[in-house]
Amino acid sequence: MAGERLRPPGWTEISAVCTAPEVRGRGHASRLVRALITRITSRNERPFLHAAEANVNAIALYERLGFVVRKRVTFRGFRTP
């Protein structure tokens, strides 16, 4: 699965790119991300995404698709009492 999330003016975030472990390596994520890139650019917007630094497989896929690391960020999670 894959979808769109945040949409700051002129941009759309590609989000929630997930492939079931038993079917990884078959190109599903690549096809999904390419389809989203096509849809986003057809609206004259630019796609962007994020990945945790430890998710090296996702980062490698995104780099093969032409994305580049623009900025490293720290993800933080918080729980409410």
C-alpha positions in Angstrom: 0.0 0.0 0.0 1.0 3.6 -0.4 -0.8 6.9 -0.3 -0.7 10.7 0.0 -0.7 12.6 3.2 0.5 16.2 3.8 0.0 18.7 1.0 1.9 22.0 1.6 1.4 24.4 -1.4 3.1 22.9 -4.5 4.0 19.6 -2.8 2.5 16.2 -1.8 3.9 13.7 0.6 4.1 10.1 -0.4 3.2 8.2 2.8 2.7 4.8 4.3 4.6 2.8 1.6 4.3 -0.8 2.9 4.8 -4.2 1.4 3.9 -7.5 3.1 7.1 -9.3 4.1 6.3 -12.4 2.1 6.1 -10.5 -1.2 9.0 -8.1 -0.8 11.5 -7.9 -3.6 9.0 -8.2 -6.4 8.8 -4.5 -7.3 5.4 -3.7 -5.7 6.6 -0.7 -3.7 8.5 0.6 -6.7 5.4 0.4 -8.9 3.2 2.1 -6.2 5.6 4.9 -5.7 6.0 5.5 -9.4 2.2 5.6 -9.8 2.0 8.2 -7.0 4.8 10.2 -8.6 2.9 10.3 -11.9 -0.3 11.3 -10.2 1.4 14.0 -8.1 3.4 15.5 -11.0 0.3 15.5 -13.2 -1.1 18.1 -10.8 2.1 20.2 -11.2 3.1 19.3 -7.6 6.4 17.9 -6.4 6.4 14.6 -4.4 8.4 14.2 -1.2 8.6 11.6 1.5 10.4 10.6 4.7 12.0 7.5 6.0 13.6 6.5 9.3 17.4 6.5 8.9 17.4 2.8 9.9 15.1 1.8 7.1 17.9 1.4 4.6 15.9 -0.7 2.2 13.3 2.0 1.8 15.9 4.7 1.4 17.7 2.6 -1.3 14.4 2.2 -3.1 13.6 5.9 -3.0 17.1 6.8 -4.2 16.8 4.4 -7.1 13.6 6.3 -8.0 15.4 9.6 -8.0 14.8 11.0 -4.5 17.7 12.4 -2.6 18.2 12.9 1.1 17.6 16.6 1.7 17.7 16.8 5.5 18.1 14.4 8.3 15.5 14.8 11.1 14.9 13.1 14.5 11.6 11.4 14.9 10.1 11.6 18.3 7.1 9.9 19.7 5.0 11.0 22.7 2.3 9.4 24.7 -0.4 11.2 26.6 -1.1 10.1 30.1 
